[in-house]
Each structure stands twice: as structure tokens, then as C-alpha cells.
Amino acid sequence: MMHHLKQSCGTGYVSLIFFLSAIVNTASSITHYSIPEEMEEGSVVANLATDLRLDVKTLNERKMRVDVVANKKYLDINKVTGELYILERIDREFFCPSKTTSYCVLKLDATIENPVRMFNIEVEITDINDNAPHFRRGTMHLDISESSPVGERFSLNNAADPDVGTNSVKNYHLSSSEHFSVEIQTGRDGTKFADLILKKPLDREKQAVHNLILTAVDGGVPTRTGTASIIVRVLDVNDNAPSFEKAKYVVDVMENSPIGSLVIKLNATDLDEGSNSEIVYSYSLYTSERTQKMFNLNPENGEIRVKEMINYEDLKLYEMEIIASDKGPNSVSGQCKLTIQVTDMNDNHPEISIKSFQSPIKEDTPTDTVIAVVSVSDKDSGDNGIVDLRIPDNMPFKLRESSDNYYELVVSEPLDREKVPEYDITFTVTDRGSPPLSDNETMTLELLDVNDNVPQFPQSFYTIRVMENNAPGALLSSLTAFDPDLHENQYLVYFIIEKEIANTSMSMLFSINPENGNLYALKTFDYEIEKEFLFHIEARDSGSPPLSSNVTVHIIIVDQNDNAPVIVSPWRAHGSVVEEKIPRSTDKGSLIAKVIALDTDSVHNSRITYQFLQVTDATLFSLDQYNGEIRTMRMFSYRDPRHQRLVVVAKDNGEPALSATVTIKLTTMETAVKAYSDMTEEPLEYDIFSDINLYLVIGLGLVSFLLLITILVTIVIKCQKPKPSKAAPPSRNSVISERNSTIADSTLVSNDAYWYSLFLAETRKGKLVVRQPLPKGSRYIVSSIPRGTGLTDTSDSAASTLQYPK
């Protein structure tokens, strides 16, 4: 009977095929089976019923069973098939921990009733290679003297493997090493041991520690391995003598050196360690007593210091031999020679003398101009008497040797008083002695100012906003320039560059304080007349010749809500009531009247809304708050009074708001007069032409003539000006009104629109013309005439004509 066993090995599973042999020992009535350990639960060992010649069909009723061994039931019988199967995995190393024998057996008793019979069963558990060798210690430390002979043997800890037979440890391998190898030994019980063999002499100074890897290999298929680290520390022996960096040293020492000053620090090294590397310094017998008297040798660190005052005239050269010995048991030593040369001392300082020095000088002094003449000297001889003169590197000057020990100080770069007003020039003279001696002298050079800087404004363009109705003499801004020069070159005077606009000079409108640049307004400005000014201010210093610069000033007049709305339609004399007659048969939604008010302030302040202040019957009339149209909300009834009184207020958008009112008295008639919406081109004549109207028409004509002249003059001035860098400001608002009414839109805001609205409101020859509704698509185009210097909030419209249908 063949069964399969899956065994875990390393990282994978290996499928093992094995044959299970059943051996029936008839002599002792023992049924014998052999199986490998670690079989899967449920694996079939054998058909016990067949081997025992039992009827499978009777197993259940005869209560066949297998007894438990050691309180653990590893095997059981299937009473349906008679098969003996694995109930729980069997670990041979756990079940038979002793390695004295490789034989491991599990004994069972199988019992059956009717009649009662007992069968002895033995199941042999064979070993598989399911355990890798392992060392009791993962790291082994060995201390080996570097003087150990080749071939010396060192014992190592062996590896253990729970498996038996061929699956136990069979061999050892050592990682690659030129100094060590491993040799396998076999104990009486068959255990394998490894010995470390030294195959090459050790040298601690070359390699103090050797790291090895010992690998134990078992004999299973596939093989399993275990490793351990071996750290070999090489012990030192005193086999190296101390050595100096050089065999001979030559040093110089200055005469009169202070006692205790360091001459040289000798350093000998020993490659050994511990006491074998500790060094002691001493004089040899070849060193004279005089030399040992002049210099002191420190035996611990090798420092040689001055012991007595050295005199160059007494002795110029000292020679000595120094021995360095280690403190090992068999002390070894090394030596070197030292020559000390006494150097003559540089005991005279160099001297410096300023022969001439010119200060102050102008900042525009040309380069290569001589400023000073300096001489130097030193009483010493040789290198100690040779001197060098220098000045700081970060100065616009240089030294030029004119003759022996004479130097000229000249200008090497352009000078700028505004950056550096004066220089502290330090002349330093140094000799070439050892150590060098030096002396210095400092002279201050002052620079005189020249007028080489133009006045500078913080900004190149100033925009100043001025509220209209300002007080004359009000301070608008302070335009202050800066000049980095000094004295009269720094004193600035401010001017307004003259420029005429509409025959008006800028000096008549504005004034500037010539001393501090404060700009004042000389008159009260009206936004509705002037909206902006553009001119230049010049700042000029008092130098010779004077320098100047200018800046552009843009004055913007800011609107105030200082104009109340003016009701231009329906027209009425001052304080009078407008009377209108309408038929009582007027339909719902019919246009009764249209109130038009104009405001000469800016767009924001001139937005007008309309509302009833008083009304006889609020259910009869409606008022559009935006266009001022009064329409009927229903038809007249017999109950409605014949006279209706409407008071309309027109209010602007200013803060605070200004307003105007008009009173309209409506009289209903029972005549057959047609409604306004059905009227034809035939004019309705009202007797409203009076002397006041005549004066108004004459005034309108004069104003229109003056406006035309102003426009022509402005156009001529604009054409004479150079074109600005930016696009010209857009024209004032164009208002396009499309509606079924002959009266202009109430949103017109300019003075020009005011006159045009009056023109439309008044008829030719003093008659008021009311036209019938125009076909859909007809329009009035009403726009203001552009001003020459005006800057207001504008739309993109640019129409400049007045059109009305004919």
C-alpha cells in the first residue's frame, strides 16, 4: 500500500513517496507496521481488518477499537473500511527523544468483541530530515597568540541535530581563510566534532581580528545546514621596536627664547599594543652634558623644551641622540638624531616717516594723482633689515615705489564722497625677520563734495486726489526730493513747470513751496467744470552748474454730491403746479405723464429714483421709480374725483441724498379727446409760450454757442499735445434709450444732456410736440459731447450725436 507524505523543508514542501510495509509476526501474534514521522492527519497506515483477517462488515457491531498510548491517541481505526489512519501528527524527536538507538516504535492494542479478541500492533516511526543542525552558541570567541606555531589545534563547539542516522551532522565547513582550516573528528557515539587548525603564522599588527563562519552539514536529502560565527582575537607579543618618523631632525630655535618654550615634540610609534607599545624617551650616551643642561627632555611625551637662556654668540649649534624604549617584558628600542640651530633674533623694529600728505581732496580727483610720499627704514641687517610697505586692500589707492625705500600713494580708482566721505589709511611697514617686526601709522584723508548727483524723487509719477469744493490754500501733498550731495549742492528749490490749459496757467491753480515741496491749491475746484490736471514739478539744486530733475503730477478732482436734481419735464415755472387734462375714458396702463430730472454730479451721485410724495388715490396711478413714467393702474370710475393731485419727488444717489419735487394737477374730462397712445403727428398746442420761455430759449442758445466754442478750443489744444503712452481715456457715457415714448430717458447725467432734454421738451416756436408711439426698433441716441480734459467713469460707448425720428 502506497501513501504520500508532504514534508516541510526550508521554504517549500517536498512530496515524499514511501511504501508502507506490513509485517505480520505469526510467531508472537504481533502485527508490525513502519511509517515515517510527520505524516499528514488522516493518512492511512494499513487496512488492519484485512491484515487481521476480520470481516469488515462486523467491525462496528463487534466494537473494534484501538487503545490510547501515553494519554495521546495518535492512531485510530475506521470501523467502516477497517483502515488504520493517522489521528495526530507524530514527531519522532518528541516521541523518542533518546538518540541512543535509531529504533522508535509505537505499541497499540486493538480489541474486538463477540468473541473478545486482542491484537498487539507495533508501528515503527522512521526518521525524516526535518531538523537542521544548530550550535549551542551562535558566536564563538578564541584568543590566539600571534606567536602560536603553525599546525596548532583549537577545539570548537560541535553542532547538534535532533535527527538520527544519516540525517544527523556529517560534516563541517569553514569560510575561506588563509590562516585557518577545520578538521573533522568523530566521537565514540558517532558525534562529529570540528577542530580549528592554524595553517599560517599570525601577525597582530597586520590583522588583529579574524572573523570566520563555521557551517555544520547533515546527511539528509536534501541536506540541512547550521552556522556559527568564530571571532579570533590575535594576542600581541613584543615583536616590534619603537620607531621615529625620521632618522634625523633639524630644528631652528631663536636666541633669547623664553625658558620652557617648546623646541620640538618627538613622536615614536610602536605597532604593538598594551605595555609593549608604551614608550619612554631618554638621551643616549653620545649627548653632551652641555646640551642636556640647555634642553630638557620629557621622558613620557618626547617634548624638548628650553631649559636655560640661549645665546647665539655662545653656541650656534646643538646635537643630541634620543632613544625611545618600550615597556615590554623584553624591551626593545629605537633612536634618532636631533640638530638644533640657533637663529639670530630680530630685535629692531622698522620705522615709517610721512614726508607729505595732501588732505582734503575733491572727490573727482583723477586717478594716478599723488596724495602722499612715505619713506621706510630698518636698522637690522640681512632679511631682518629688508622691509615691505603696504596699505589695506579694500581702498581705491595704491603704493608706487619711487626710489629706494620711498613710496608714493596715488589714486587708483574713481572716488565717490557719497559712498565713502573719508578714508583712514593705515601704512604698515614689516621687515622680513623671523619673526617679522612691524610698525604702522594712520592718516585720515577727507573728500570734498562736487555737484555730481541730480535730485531724486521717491516716485516718478504722483497721483493726488482732491475733493471738490476744497478750501483755497489747502495742502494737497508734499513732493520732496533727495540730493546726496553736501551744502549748496544739496539745497533744493522746487518749481511748477508752466503749462496752460484753456488759457489758464498752472501757477494760477496751484502753488508749491520752493523750499520744502509742499503743493497747495490756489482755488476751489468744481468737479462739474474741471476733473483733472496734469503738469510737471522740477527740483533743482544750488550747485554750480545746477542739476535738476522733474516729476509728473496728476491731480484728480473727486466729485461731491453738491448738485440737487433738476426737474426738466414736465416744465413749469418756479414753484408753480403743472396742470394736465386727460379724458376719463383713458385705458388701464396709459401713459399720463413722464417726470424727467437731471443731476450734474458724477454717475454715482446722479443716479435718480422717483417716488410719490403725495397722491390723491394710490390705487389709480403707478410711478416707475427708474424712468419716472406715470401710468393708470385702472380705468376711471364715476366715484373717482374729477381732480387728482400728484406730488413726485426725484432723489439722487448721493450721501446725503438731494431731491427735487414737482406737483402735477390732473383734471379728467368727459370730452372725446383721444388718449396719448392714440395721438397722431398733429401737435397739441398749449398756451405755454410766455416771456419766460423766450428768455430761456435765448439763454439756451447762448450757452450752446459757448459750449461749441469751448469744444473747438479743447480739440485744438489736444491736437497740439504729444500723444500719451497709454490709450486715450474713453469718452463720457453714451446713453441709448429705446422705448415707446417721445421723452428722453431719465438716466442722462451730463450738462449737455440737460440742454438736449430741454430742447426735446420744448417745441419749435414755443409749442410742445407730443408724437404718437414709434414703431418697434426705433430709438433715441443721446450722448454727451467729450470734454477735452475730463476723466469720469465711462462705458465703452462712444456716440457723440443726438438723433431723433423724423
C-alpha positions in Angstrom: 0.0 0.0 0.0 1.5 3.4 -1.0 0.8 6.7 0.6 2.1 10.2 0.1 3.7 12.4 2.7 4.3 16.1 2.4 7.2 17.3 4.4 8.3 20.9 5.2 11.9 21.6 4.2 13.4 25.1 4.2 10.8 27.3 2.4 8.9 24.7 0.4 7.2 21.5 0.6 8.7 18.3 -0.7 6.4 15.4 -1.6 7.8 12.1 -0.4 6.7 8.8 -1.8 7.1 6.0 0.6 6.0 2.4 0.8 4.5 1.2 3.9 5.3 -2.4 4.7 3.2 -4.5 7.0 4.9 -7.4 8.6 2.8 -9.9 10.5 4.8 -11.8 13.0 2.8 -15.0 13.4 5.0 -16.5 16.0 4.2 -13.7 18.5 0.9 -12.6 17.1 2.3 -9.0 16.7 1.3 -7.0 13.7 4.1 -4.7 12.6 4.0 -1.5 10.5 6.6 1.0 9.6 5.8 4.7 8.8 7.8 7.9 8.5 7.2 10.7 11.1 5.2 13.9 10.3 2.6 12.1 8.2 -0.5 14.2 7.5 -3.5 13.7 9.7 -5.9 11.3 8.1 -3.2 9.4 6.2 -3.9 5.6 6.0 -1.3 3.3 7.6 -2.8 0.0 6.6 -6.1 -1.9 6.3 -6.0 -3.5 9.8 -9.1 -5.6 9.2 -7.6 -7.2 6.1 -4.3 -7.9 7.8 -6.1 -9.4 10.8 -8.4 -11.4 8.6 -11.5 -9.8 10.0 -14.8 -9.2 8.4 -15.1 -5.5 7.7 -18.8 -5.6 7.9 -18.8 -6.8 11.5 -16.3 -4.3 12.9 -18.8 -1.8 14.0 -21.1 -4.2 15.8 -18.2 -6.0 17.3 -16.9 -2.7 18.7 -13.4 -2.8 17.4 -11.2 -0.1 19.0 -7.6 0.9 19.4 -6.3 1.8 22.9 -4.7 5.1 23.7 -0.9 5.3 24.3 0.6 7.7 26.8 -2.7 9.7 27.1 -2.4 10.6 23.5 -4.2 8.9 20.7 -2.0 9.1 17.6 -3.8 6.3 15.6 -7.4 5.2 15.2 -9.3 2.7 13.1 -12.1 3.4 10.6 -14.8 0.9 11.5 -16.4 1.2 8.1 -13.3 0.4 6.0 -11.1 -1.3 8.6 -8.3 1.1 7.8 -5.8 2.2 10.5 -5.2 6.0 9.9 -3.2 8.9 11.5 -5.2 10.8 14.0 -2.5 13.3 15.0 0.9 14.1 13.6 3.8 12.1 15.1 7.1 13.9 15.8 9.7 11.3 16.2 12.1 13.6 18.1 9.4 14.4 20.6 8.1 10.8 20.8 11.5 9.2 21.1 13.9 11.9 22.4 16.7 9.5 23.1 19.4 9.2 20.4 21.0 6.1 21.8 19.1 4.0 19.3 17.5 4.9 16.0 14.6 2.4 16.6 11.4 4.2 17.7 8.2 2.1 17.9 4.6 2.9 18.9 2.8 0.0 20.5 -1.0 -0.4 20.3 -3.6 -2.8 21.5 -6.6 -3.5 19.2 -9.6 -5.1 20.8 -12.7 -6.7 19.3 -15.8 -8.3 21.0 -18.1 -11.2 20.3 -15.9 -13.0 20.9 -13.3 -10.8 22.7 -10.0 -10.8 20.9 -6.9 -8.6 21.4 -4.3 -7.9 18.8 -0.8 -6.5 19.5 0.2 -3.9 17.0 3.6 -2.2 16.6 4.1 0.9 14.5 7.7 1.8 13.8 8.3 5.6 13.4 11.2 6.2 11.0 13.1 9.4 11.0 13.0 12.1 8.2 15.4 15.0 7.8 13.1 17.7 9.3 15.7 19.4 11.6 18.7 21.5 10.7 21.9 21.3 12.7 22.4 24.1 15.2 25.1 25.3 17.5 24.5 25.9 21.2 26.3 29.3 20.9 25.9 31.3 17.7 29.2 33.1 18.3 32.5 31.5 19.5 35.4 33.7 20.7 39.0 32.5 20.6 42.2 34.3 21.8 45.3 33.1 20.0 48.8 34.5 20.4 50.4 35.8 17.3 53.4 33.7 18.2 51.4 30.4 18.0 53.1 27.8 15.8 51.6 26.6 12.5 49.6 23.4 13.0 48.3 24.2 16.5 44.8 22.9 17.1 41.9 24.7 18.8 38.7 23.0 19.8 35.3 24.3 18.7 31.8 23.7 19.9 30.0 21.0 17.9 26.6 21.3 16.3 23.6 19.3 17.5 20.9 17.7 15.2 17.8 16.0 16.7 17.6 13.7 13.7 19.3 10.3 13.7 21.3 8.2 11.4 22.2 9.7 8.1 20.0 12.8 8.9 22.4 13.8 11.7 25.5 16.1 11.4 28.0 14.5 9.0 30.4 17.3 8.1 31.8 20.9 8.9 32.9 23.6 6.5 35.0 26.8 7.3 34.7 30.0 5.4 37.6 31.0 3.2 40.7 31.9 5.3 44.4 31.9 4.6 45.4 31.4 8.2 42.9 28.7 9.4 41.3 25.5 8.3 38.9 23.0 10.0 39.4 19.2 10.7 36.6 16.8 11.5 36.7 14.4 14.5 34.3 11.6 15.3 33.4 10.7 18.9 32.7 7.2 20.2 29.0 7.7 19.9 29.4 8.8 16.3 29.1 12.5 17.1 31.1 14.8 14.7 33.4 17.4 16.1 35.5 20.2 14.4 38.9 21.4 15.4 40.4 24.8 14.1 43.9 24.3 12.7 46.4 27.2 12.3 47.9 26.8 8.9 49.8 30.2 8.6 51.6 32.4 11.2 49.6 35.3 12.6 50.7 38.9 12.7 48.6 41.1 15.0 50.0 44.3 13.6 48.6 43.4 10.2 45.3 41.8 11.3 44.2 41.9 14.9 40.8 40.1 14.5 39.8 37.2 12.2 36.0 36.7 11.5 35.2 33.1 10.4 32.0 31.2 9.7 31.7 27.5 10.6 28.9 25.6 8.8 27.6 22.2 10.0 26.0 20.0 7.3 23.8 16.9 8.0 23.5 13.8 5.7 19.8 14.1 4.8 18.3 14.5 1.4 18.1 17.4 0.8 20.8 18.4 3.2 20.3 21.0 6.0 22.9 23.3 7.5 23.5 25.4 10.5 26.2 28.2 11.0 28.1 29.8 13.9 30.5 32.8 13.9 34.1 32.4 15.1 35.8 35.6 16.2 39.6 35.0 16.6 41.4 37.8 18.5 45.1 37.8 18.0 47.1 38.4 21.2 50.1 40.7 21.0 53.8 39.8 21.7 56.5 42.4 21.9 57.9 41.8 18.4 58.2 45.4 17.2 60.7 48.1 18.2 59.6 51.8 18.6 60.5 53.9 15.5 60.7 57.7 14.8 59.2 59.4 11.8 62.7 60.5 10.7 66.1 59.2 11.5 67.4 62.8 11.7 65.7 66.0 12.7 66.9 69.6 12.2 65.1 72.5 14.0 65.8 76.2 14.5 65.4 78.0 17.8 65.6 81.7 18.3 68.1 83.1 20.7 66.7 84.5 23.9 63.7 82.1 23.6 61.8 82.0 26.9 62.6 79.3 29.3 60.1 76.4 29.0 59.3 77.2 25.3 58.9 74.1 23.1 61.7 73.3 20.7 60.3 70.1 19.2 58.0 67.3 20.1 59.4 63.9 19.1 57.0 61.2 18.4 58.0 57.5 18.2 55.4 54.8 17.5 55.3 51.1 18.4 52.9 48.8 16.4 52.5 46.5 19.4 49.7 47.1 22.0 49.4 47.4 25.7 52.6 47.8 27.7 54.5 46.6 24.6 53.6 49.9 22.9 54.2 52.3 25.8 57.4 54.4 25.1 60.0 56.1 27.3 62.3 58.8 25.8 65.9 59.4 27.0 69.2 60.9 26.0 71.9 58.5 24.7 75.4 58.4 26.0 76.5 60.4 22.9 74.7 63.5 24.0 77.0 66.0 25.7 76.3 67.3 29.3 76.2 70.9 28.0 73.4 70.0 25.6 71.5 68.2 28.3 72.0 71.2 30.5 70.5 73.6 27.9 67.4 71.5 26.9 65.0 69.4 28.9 63.6 66.1 27.5 60.3 64.9 28.8 60.6 61.0 29.0 56.8 60.5 28.7 55.8 62.5 25.6 59.1 63.3 23.9 58.9 67.1 24.3 62.2 69.1 24.2 61.9 72.5 25.8 64.4 75.3 26.6 66.0 74.8 30.0 68.3 77.8 30.1 68.7 81.1 28.1 70.2 80.5 24.7 72.8 82.9 23.4 73.6 82.9 19.7 77.0 84.2 20.3 77.9 81.4 22.7 76.9 78.4 20.5 75.1 78.3 17.2 74.5 74.5 17.0 73.5 71.7 19.4 73.4 68.0 18.5 71.9 65.1 20.5 70.7 61.5 20.2 67.3 60.4 21.6 66.4 56.8 22.4 62.8 55.5 22.5 62.3 52.2 24.5 59.1 50.3 25.1 57.9 48.8 28.4 57.5 45.2 27.2 59.0 42.2 29.1 61.8 42.1 26.6 62.2 45.8 26.0 63.3 46.9 22.5 64.3 50.4 21.4 64.8 52.8 18.5 66.8 56.0 18.2 67.1 59.3 16.2 69.5 62.3 15.9 68.4 65.9 16.6 70.3 69.0 15.5 69.2 72.4 17.0 70.3 75.5 15.1 70.2 78.8 17.0 68.8 81.8 14.9 69.8 85.4 15.4 67.0 87.4 16.9 65.3 90.3 15.0 65.3 92.9 17.8 64.9 96.2 15.8 61.5 97.4 14.6 61.2 99.1 11.2 60.4 102.8 11.0 58.0 104.8 8.8 58.0 108.5 8.0 55.3 110.5 6.2 57.1 113.1 4.1 54.0 114.8 2.6 50.2 114.2 2.8 47.5 116.1 0.9 44.1 116.3 2.6 41.3 117.1 1.9 41.0 116.5 -1.9 38.0 116.7 -4.3 36.0 113.6 -4.9 36.6 114.0 -8.7 40.4 113.8 -8.3 41.8 112.0 -11.4 43.4 108.6 -11.0 47.2 108.4 -10.6 47.2 111.6 -8.6 49.9 111.6 -5.9 48.4 112.1 -2.4 51.3 111.3 -0.1 55.1 110.5 0.0 56.3 107.9 2.5 59.8 106.7 3.5 60.7 103.5 5.5 63.9 102.2 7.2 65.1 99.3 9.5 68.4 99.3 11.5 68.7 95.5 11.2 70.8 93.7 8.5 70.0 90.9 6.2 66.5 89.7 6.0 65.8 91.4 9.2 66.6 94.8 7.6 64.5 94.3 4.4 61.2 96.0 4.9 57.8 95.9 3.0 55.2 98.7 3.0 51.5 98.1 2.4 48.1 99.7 2.8 44.7 97.9 3.2 43.5 96.1 0.1 39.9 97.5 0.1 40.8 101.1 -0.7 40.9 103.0 -4.0 44.6 103.7 -3.6 47.9 102.0 -4.3 51.6 102.4 -3.4 54.1 103.1 -6.1 57.8 102.8 -5.3 59.6 106.0 -6.4 63.1 105.3 -5.2 65.0 103.2 -2.7 62.7 103.0 0.4 60.5 105.8 -0.9 56.9 105.3 -1.9 54.1 107.4 -3.4 50.4 107.0 -2.5 48.3 107.5 -5.7 44.6 107.3 -6.5 43.9 104.0 -8.3 40.1 104.1 -8.7 37.4 106.9 -9.0 36.4 108.4 -5.7 32.8 108.9 -4.5 32.2 111.0 -1.5 28.5 109.9 -1.3 29.6 106.3 -0.7 32.7 107.0 1.5 33.2 110.5 2.7 36.7 109.9 4.2 39.4 107.2 4.4 41.6 106.2 7.3 44.7 105.0 5.5 47.0 102.8 7.6 50.6 102.5 6.4 52.1 99.2 7.7 55.8 98.5 7.4 57.1 95.0 8.1 60.6 93.5 8.0 61.4 90.1 6.7 62.9 88.8 10.0 61.8 85.7 11.8 59.5 86.5 13.5 58.9 89.7 11.5 58.5 93.1 13.2 56.3 95.8 12.0 55.1 99.4 12.7 52.2 101.4 11.3 50.9 104.9 11.1 47.3 106.0 10.2 46.4 109.2 8.2 42.9 110.4 7.5 42.0 111.6 4.0 38.9 113.7 3.7 37.0 114.1 0.4 35.4 117.4 -0.7 32.0 117.3 -2.4 31.3 118.2 -6.0 27.9 118.6 -7.5 27.6 115.2 -9.3 24.2 113.9 -8.2 20.9 115.1 -9.5 17.9 115.5 -7.1 15.8 112.3 -6.9 12.1 112.0 -6.2 10.9 108.8 -4.5 8.4 108.4 -7.3 8.4 109.3 -11.0 4.6 109.8 -11.1 2.3 111.2 -8.4 -1.4 110.8 -8.4 -3.2 113.1 -6.0 -7.0 113.0 -5.4 -8.6 116.3 -4.3 -12.2 116.6 -3.2 -14.1 119.3 -5.0 -15.2 122.4 -3.1 -11.8 122.4 -1.4 -10.7 125.5 0.5 -8.2 127.7 -1.4 -4.7 127.3 0.0 -5.3 123.7 1.1 -2.2 121.5 1.3 -2.5 118.7 -1.4 0.7 116.8 -0.9 4.4 117.1 -0.1 6.7 116.3 -3.0 10.1 116.1 -1.5 13.3 115.1 -3.5 16.6 114.0 -2.1 20.1 115.0 -3.1 23.0 113.1 -1.6 25.5 115.9 -2.2 26.5 118.4 0.5 26.0 122.0 1.3 24.8 124.2 -1.6 24.9 121.1 -3.8 22.2 119.7 -1.6 19.9 122.7 -1.2 16.9 122.2 -3.5 14.4 124.6 -5.0 11.0 123.4 -6.3 9.2 124.9 -9.4 6.0 124.2 -11.3 6.8 123.9 -14.9 4.4 126.3 -16.6 1.7 124.9 -18.7 -1.5 126.5 -19.9 -4.9 124.7 -20.2 -7.8 126.7 -21.7 -5.7 129.9 -21.3 -5.2 129.2 -17.6 -1.6 128.8 -16.2 -0.9 126.1 -13.8 0.7 128.7 -11.4 -2.8 130.3 -11.2 -4.3 127.0 -10.0 -1.5 125.5 -7.9 1.4 126.8 -5.8 4.5 124.9 -4.5 6.7 125.9 -1.6 10.1 126.3 -3.2 11.9 125.2 0.0 10.0 122.0 1.1 8.0 121.0 -2.0 4.5 121.4 -0.3 1.9 121.6 -3.1 -1.2 123.9 -2.4 -4.4 124.6 -4.3 -5.0 128.3 -5.1 -8.7 128.0 -5.9 -11.7 125.9 -5.2 -12.3 123.2 -7.8 -15.6 122.1 -9.2 -15.8 118.6 -10.4 -18.6 119.6 -12.9 -16.1 122.0 -14.5 -12.6 120.6 -14.1 -12.0 116.9 -13.5 -8.2 116.5 -13.7 -4.9 118.3 -14.2 -1.5 117.0 -15.4 1.7 119.0 -15.0 5.3 118.7 -14.0 7.3 119.8 -10.9 11.0 120.4 -11.1 13.5 120.1 -8.2 16.8 122.0 -8.8 19.9 122.1 -6.6 22.1 125.1 -5.9 25.3 123.7 -7.2 27.5 125.1 -10.0 26.3 124.2 -12.5 22.9 123.3 -11.0 21.4 119.9 -11.6 17.7 119.2 -11.7 15.0 116.5 -12.3 11.2 116.6 -12.6 8.3 114.5 -11.7 4.8 114.3 -13.3 1.8 115.2 -11.0 -1.7 114.0 -11.8 -4.4 115.9 -9.9 -7.8 114.1 -9.9 -10.9 116.1 -8.7 -13.2 113.9 -6.7 -16.9 114.5 -7.0 -19.2 115.5 -4.1 -22.9 115.4 -4.1 -23.4 119.1 -4.3 -26.0 119.4 -7.0 -29.6 118.6 -6.4 -31.7 117.0 -9.2 -33.4 119.5 -11.6 -36.8 118.5 -13.0 -36.8 119.4 -16.7 -40.0 117.7 -17.7 -42.8 118.4 -17.3 -41.6 122.0 -17.4 -43.2 124.5 -15.1 -42.3 127.9 -13.7 -40.6 128.1 -10.4 -42.9 127.0 -7.6 -45.9 126.5 -10.0 -48.1 123.5 -10.4 -48.2 121.6 -13.7 -51.8 121.1 -14.9 -52.8 118.4 -17.3 -56.1 117.3 -18.7 -56.9 113.7 -19.6 -60.1 112.0 -20.7 -61.9 109.9 -18.2 -62.1 107.1 -20.7 -58.3 106.6 -20.5 -57.4 102.9 -20.6 -55.6 101.0 -17.9 -51.8 101.3 -18.4 -52.0 104.5 -20.3 -49.1 107.0 -20.0 -50.3 110.0 -18.1 -47.1 111.9 -17.7 -43.3 111.4 -17.6 -41.1 113.1 -15.0 -37.5 113.7 -16.1 -34.9 115.0 -13.6 -31.2 115.7 -14.3 -28.2 115.8 -11.9 -24.9 117.3 -13.0 -22.9 115.3 -10.4 -20.9 112.2 -11.3 -22.5 109.0 -12.4 -22.8 107.5 -8.9 -24.2 110.7 -7.4 -26.5 111.4 -10.3 -28.5 108.2 -10.4 -32.1 109.3 -9.8 -35.1 107.4 -8.5 -38.7 108.6 -8.5 -41.5 108.1 -6.0 -44.8 109.6 -5.0 -44.6 112.0 -2.2 -48.4 112.6 -2.2 -51.1 111.0 -4.3 -54.9 111.5 -4.2 -55.7 107.9 -4.9 -52.8 105.4 -4.6 -54.9 102.7 -6.5 -55.3 104.8 -9.6 -51.8 105.7 -10.6 -48.4 104.0 -10.6 -44.9 105.6 -10.9 -41.9 103.8 -12.3 -39.0 104.6 -9.9 -36.4 104.4 -12.6 -37.8 106.2 -15.7 -40.5 108.5 -14.0 -43.4 107.3 -16.1 -46.8 107.8 -14.5 -49.4 105.4 -15.8 -53.0 104.4 -14.9 -53.4 101.3 -12.8 -57.1 101.0 -13.7 -59.8 102.9 -15.6 -61.6 105.9 -14.1 -64.9 105.2 -12.4 -67.8 107.6 -11.7 -66.7 107.6 -8.0 -63.2 108.9 -8.7 -62.9 112.7 -8.1 -62.5 114.9 -11.2 -59.3 116.4 -9.9 -56.2 114.4 -9.0 -53.1 115.9 -7.3 -49.8 114.1 -7.7 -46.5 115.2 -5.9 -43.5 113.4 -7.3 -40.0 113.6 -5.7 -36.8 112.9 -7.6 -34.0 111.8 -5.4 -30.3 111.3 -6.3 -27.9 108.5 -5.1 -25.5 110.8 -3.1 -24.7 110.7 0.6 -26.7 112.6 1.9 -29.2 112.4 -0.9 -30.6 115.6 -2.6 -34.0 115.8 -4.2 -36.5 117.9 -6.1 -40.3 117.7 -6.3 -42.9 118.5 -8.9 -46.7 118.8 -8.4 -49.0 117.6 -11.2 -52.7 118.5 -11.1 -54.7 116.2 -13.3 -58.2 117.1 -14.5 -60.4 114.4 -16.1 -62.7 115.5 -18.9 -65.8 113.9 -20.4 -64.8 115.1 -23.9 -63.8 112.8 -26.8 -60.2 113.7 -26.6 -58.0 110.7 -27.7 -55.6 109.1 -25.4 -51.9 109.9 -25.7 -51.2 106.5 -27.1 -53.6 107.1 -30.0 -52.5 110.6 -30.9 -51.2 111.4 -34.4 -48.5 113.7 -35.6 -50.9 116.6 -35.2 -49.4 118.8 -32.4 -51.4 119.7 -29.3 -50.9 123.3 -28.7 -50.9 124.6 -25.2 -50.6 128.2 -24.5 -47.5 127.9 -22.6 -45.2 130.1 -24.6 -44.5 133.2 -22.4 -41.8 135.7 -21.9 -40.0 133.3 -19.6 -39.9 130.8 -22.3 -38.5 133.3 -24.7 -35.7 134.2 -22.2 -35.0 130.5 -21.7 -34.7 129.9 -25.4 -32.3 132.8 -25.8 -30.2 131.6 -22.8 -30.1 128.1 -24.2 -28.8 129.5 -27.5 -26.0 131.4 -25.8 -24.9 128.5 -23.6 -24.9 126.2 -26.7 -22.7 128.7 -28.6 -20.3 129.0 -25.7 -20.2 125.2 -25.3 -19.4 124.8 -29.0 -16.5 127.4 -28.7 -15.1 125.5 -25.7 -15.2 122.2 -27.5 -13.3 123.6 -30.5 -10.6 125.2 -28.3 -10.2 121.9 -26.4 -9.8 119.9 -29.6 -7.1 122.3 -30.9 -5.2 122.0 -27.6 -5.4 118.3 -27.6 -4.1 118.1 -31.2 -1.1 120.1 -30.2 -0.2 117.8 -27.3 2.2 114.8 -27.8 0.3 111.6 -27.8 0.4 109.9 -24.4 1.9 106.5 -24.0 -1.4 104.9 -23.0 -4.6 104.9 -24.9 -6.8 108.0 -24.5 -9.4 107.7 -21.9 -12.8 106.8 -23.2 -15.5 109.4 -23.7 -18.2 110.1 -21.3 -21.3 108.0 -21.0 -23.3 107.4 -24.1 -26.9 106.6 -23.2 -29.0 104.7 -25.7 -32.7 104.7 -24.9 -35.2 102.5 -26.8 -38.8 103.0 -25.7 -42.3 103.9 -26.9 -42.1 107.4 -25.6 -41.1 110.7 -27.2 -39.5 111.9 -24.0 -35.8 111.3 -23.4 -34.5 108.7 -20.8 -34.3 109.9 -17.3 -30.9 108.5 -16.7 -29.0 111.2 -18.6 -26.4 112.7 -16.3 -24.3 115.4 -18.0 -24.8 119.1 -18.6 -25.0 118.6 -22.3 -27.8 116.1 -21.9 -29.6 118.6 -19.7 -29.8 121.1 -22.6 -30.7 118.5 -25.1 -33.5 117.3 -22.8 -34.9 120.8 -22.7 -34.6 121.1 -26.4 -36.7 117.9 -26.8 -39.2 119.0 -24.1 -39.8 122.4 -25.8 -41.4 122.5 -29.2 -40.4 124.7 -32.1 -41.8 128.1 -31.8 -42.9 127.6 -28.3 -45.1 124.6 -28.9 -44.9 121.3 -27.0 -45.0 118.5 -29.6 -46.2 115.1 -28.4 -45.7 112.4 -31.0 -47.5 109.1 -31.4 -45.6 105.9 -30.4 -42.8 105.0 -32.7 -42.5 101.6 -34.4 -40.7 98.9 -32.5 -37.0 99.2 -33.1 -36.8 103.0 -33.3 -34.5 104.6 -30.8 -33.2 107.9 -29.4 -29.5 108.2 -29.2 -28.5 110.9 -26.7 -24.8 111.3 -25.7 -22.7 114.0 -24.2 -20.0 115.8 -26.1 -16.5 114.7 -24.9 -14.6 117.2 -22.7 -11.0 117.9 -23.5 -9.6 117.1 -20.1 -12.4 115.3 -18.4 -11.9 111.9 -16.8 -15.0 110.2 -15.5 -16.3 106.7 -15.1 -17.3 105.8 -18.6 -18.8 102.9 -20.5 -17.5 101.6 -23.8 -20.0 103.7 -25.8 -18.6 106.5 -27.9 -21.6 108.1 -29.7 -21.4 111.8 -30.0 -24.6 112.8 -31.8 -28.2 113.4 -31.0 -30.7 111.6 -33.2 -34.5 111.7 -33.1 -37.0 110.2 -35.5 -38.4 112.3 -38.3 
